[in-house]
Amino acid sequence: MSAVAFIAVGSLVAWVWLLLGQGFYWRTDQRLPRRADPVLWPSVAVVVPARDEAAMLPVSLPSLLVQDYPGEAWIVLVDDCSSDGTGELARDLAARLRGLPLTVVSPGEPEAGWTGKLWALRHGIAVARQRKPDFLLLTDADIAHEPDSLRDLVAAAGPVGPEGFDLVSQMARLRVESFWERLVVPAFVYFFGQLYPFRRVNRPGSRTAAAAGGCVLLRAEAAERARIPESIRQAVIDDVSLAREVRRGGGRIWLGLAERVDSVRPYPRLGDLWRMVARSAYAQLRHSPLLLAGTVPGLLLVYVAPPVTLVAGLLTGEGVAAWAGGAAWAVMTATYLPMLAYYRQSPWLGPLLPVTAVLYLLMTVDSAIQHYRGRGAAWKGRTYARPDAAHDR
């Protein structure tokens, strides 16, 4: 068997394993659990970290202010040293809409050892705890919620105890309007699910833990038990770290795809998406050169080898290479179709997944290069170096 055929067969074996042995990650049926409404609705504090979000707030904040929630709920927006009038705009929107009570606070620049978002969450959660809420809803300033979103999240969390969840998180549906968004965004969620299969995350006793930071409902007692956010203060990938700490503290977690929670932030150009991915890609590899060295050939084998070996096999008459490469490409495409359907995109984007995978590989390499140039994970004018104590232990 030729080297090309050997690579093609290896890729096909990898895809058969991914199809059947990686928690059925390609399925998109993990949606918010439906439960009966509680007899007494618990209180909820909504904490929104916001840094220079004046462009997003007119769309996202009203969706929180008008939440149709039967219990007590209020919003704490943390203006994280914004220079665009984020705090003032939030107050104006709250005064006009007269919905849930809104408090705007500003903690100042982060102390050493804290990432900006977690520093803002620390301050917002501390303010929220003054009124002793039963739940905390941690949601980003670019996330829009349908009016019954909070009600559904709390109902899904259920009661305290083994039947309820301590953390309920939804992966907000990201915007897919520009060409690059259509090419890159569904794959972003697909790759996330491949790393953290939702069904495995949701299995009691599983060691896999993850959350989607744009929408996290967290039981206040579980947050205190897990020392959130102090225990993850240096985390760049804060949502996954948060879920791990909650699970480590004995909490039950649930993660799924959202139907009524949307990200309104646009990423119209490739450069916008590149920066979004590259800022945390190397952190996902724990800043390890060895993991990076293994990731590059691994991604090439899994995503690039199928179409390349198919074409090579057809050109050289190597039947095994052509058959195995084509079969691997077909399995790859089939696993991607459910995510494309969730994003209401054409199935013809499915065979282009190898192209998108190459882009993600380049983004990851760029992330590592920026790290070793001392730029680390850069976001909104701040750069985070490798944490002194790894948060993904």
Helices and strands as residue ranges (DSSP letters): H 3-21, E 44-50, H 57-65, E 73-79, H 86-97, E 102-105, H 116-129, E 135-139, E 143-145, H 149-157, E 167-173, H 179-195, H 198-201, E 215-219, H 220-225, G 230-232, H 238-248, E 253-263, H 270-284, H 289-299, I 300-304, H 305-316, H 319-342, G 347-352, H 353-372, E 377-379, E 382-384
